[in-house]
Amino acid sequence: MAYRRDLRRFTRGIRFRLTASYALFFALLLVLVAGLFRERLAYTLNQQVHDSLEQEWAALKGYLKIEGGQVHWYYDTEDPDENFIVERLRRVFLITDANGHNKGASSQYQAIGIDPPQEIRARVAEGLATMAPGSAGKAFWLERNGPDRTHYLIRSGVVFDEGHHAAYYVAVGRPLSDNEAILKQFTWIYVGAIPGALLLGSLLGWFMAGRALAPVQEIARTAQRISGSNLSLRIPTRNAGDELDYLILTFNRMIERLENSFRQIRQFSTDVSHELRTPITAIRGQLEVALFTAQTADQYREAMFNAMQDIERLSQIVRALLLLSQAESGQLALQKSRLNLTQVIADLVEQFQIPAEAARVHLTADLPPDVPIDADRIQIERMLTNLLSNALKFTPPGGSVKVGARCIQRKVEITVEDTGRGIPAEDLPHIFDRFYRVRDAGGSAPPEQGLGLGLSFVSWIVTAHKGKISVDSHPGEGTRFAIILPAPDAASETMELTQPVLPKMNEL
Ligand code: ADP
């Protein structure tokens, strides 16, 4: 079972499949090329035999003399070249009269078998009929089988005797065995070479696929070693600039993001425990005082009052955490309605006047009479409250905070500006992150700060309303938050306008 499972895993592996496809492709290519090559070779060899037979036929007419029904060969018997040529011509040779009566046949031709007279007669008739004055007449090409299974190519046609009195049928041939032997040899060489080439190609493919996939295994091994506690591991890139390097880079970036998230979560746990511990320790202290040292009712009341205040802070923290987790898991649905933003902001600014005065910060609002918006009142108020309380918290006495709203091109812009301490440029990209707090030079968050959840909540509210938030800050000079929200669309505005008309239509 285990063996079969291993085998299945092996054959499903990319390396095996790559090599197998490569080998298959290579085999098909080899067979195709061999086939084409063999065809071409066969054609060329055949053409050569045709050409040389045609030459022999032309030469034959020069050496052959037919006079008074007698066939003679005329050539210089002393000349070795001519001897050789005529010998060759007469090796597979046949001559008959126009009726097919044998006038001379070589032993090889007799072995192949002399053509039946009626066939010869027909060919002579056809040759004579197609013979234009001065031309050679039709050439007949036949393939015949010899006794020892050799094929012969025969070229035949009509010739005339001296004086042009009578027509004769002459045939010369050549065995095709040489060509067949060459083709057979070629086929065997190829058949023998293909498996070797295929094996070599497959080994090469296996090696190349292994090399190409090695980084993937490296990635897998590193990924297996990664856990929450050693997220600092990275896979080294090979500087090849290829797809796998890109994969490694993407993977490393993913681990980096994970590492950041883990760090944030760890930081958060530390911050939360710290934030919760302070009021809990305080409550414990108040209660101990009440239990062991308080004697009068006033002393009890004071201890309880102080404990209540710390409990209030505790529940604020817990509420903020709960809200954020609800928002992030999508459980917090927006309850949108038509609001007049001017009114909402004016009310809030009024509420904030008391803490502003206490902090000696000048709080003003710059609002047009009417800014309609479709939004969740509670969330918009929460968003403004967070921005305003930050502005007041980080603006020193004597400074000012200004809230504005206006309509611009089917959008609504809300701004909260202060002349406070500003946010350092390196912190700006992170202030909307959860639990992020700007730290002072000593590396700790100043005690007046919250959990670092306020702005991440603001950012969630803006995104949920399909808006955008931007921040512009100069340390020592001040900060300006700008929020752009979509204005109510024209269709819903007209609906609202037409609504009062409806009862009249019903009256009709
Ligand atoms: P917190 O609840 O700690 O104020 P926030 O998410 O609201 O957290 O803000 C994140 C950080 O951004 C704060 O720690 C603070 O340092 C900085 N910040 C926010 N608003 C202002 C502002 N108006 N002026 C200066 N710093 C600000």
Boltz pocket constraint, residues with backbone or C-beta under 6 A from the ligand:
constraints:
  - pocket:
      binder: B
      contacts: [[A, 386], [A, 387], [A, 390], [A, 391], [A, 394], [A, 418], [A, 420], [A, 421], [A, 422], [A, 423], [A, 431], [A, 433], [A, 436], [A, 437], [A, 438], [A, 439], [A, 449], [A, 450], [A, 451], [A, 452], [A, 453], [A, 454], [A, 455], [A, 456], [A, 479]]
      max_distance: 6.0
